[in-house]
Amino acid sequence: MPLLDFAAIAGQLPDSWKSTCLGQVGPARIKVLRMDAQAYEEETHDYNEGLLVISGRLRLSIAGQEVNVGTGQMYWVPAKTSHAVLEGSHGTLVIIDT
């Protein structure tokens, strides 16, 4: 699968906020999901996570502060950092985790 159309792949997923893994580059997994304007509960991971917005907007809560990530931008969430998605996030999100 050499050419990936993230928006098209996300659009075909049966559920929003359920990522699918497209592959791996070294230790990093590349995942895509569709955001649907609903909030997503706070979570913490044992790994770093890059959140790359392909289309739309991602509204994050990091340590009580709101961070807006727009199309073409990526937010890097260090391991063990609590983060939540706020209501109103929409579009296509690529997740890169290591």
HELIX and SHEET records of a PDB file:
HELIX    1   1 PHE A    6  GLN A   12  1                                   7    
SHEET    1   A 5 THR A  20  VAL A  25  0                                        
SHEET    2   A 5 ALA A  28  ASP A  36 -1                                        
SHEET    3   A 5 HIS A  90  ASP A  97 -1                                        
SHEET    4   A 5 GLU A  49  ILE A  62 -1                                        
SHEET    5   A 5 GLN A  65  GLY A  70 -1                                        
SHEET    1   B 5 THR A  20  VAL A  25  0                                        
SHEET    2   B 5 ALA A  28  ASP A  36 -1                                        
SHEET    3   B 5 HIS A  90  ASP A  97 -1                                        
SHEET    4   B 5 GLU A  49  ILE A  62 -1                                        
SHEET    5   B 5 MET A  74  VAL A  77 -1                                        
SHEET    1   C 6 THR A  20  VAL A  25  0                                        
SHEET    2   C 6 ALA A  28  ASP A  36 -1                                        
SHEET    3   C 6 HIS A  90  ASP A  97 -1                                        
SHEET    4   C 6 GLU A  49  ILE A  62 -1                                        
SHEET    5   C 6 HIS A  83  VAL A  85 -1                                        
SHEET    6   C 6 TYR A  40  GLU A  43 -1                                        
END                                                                             
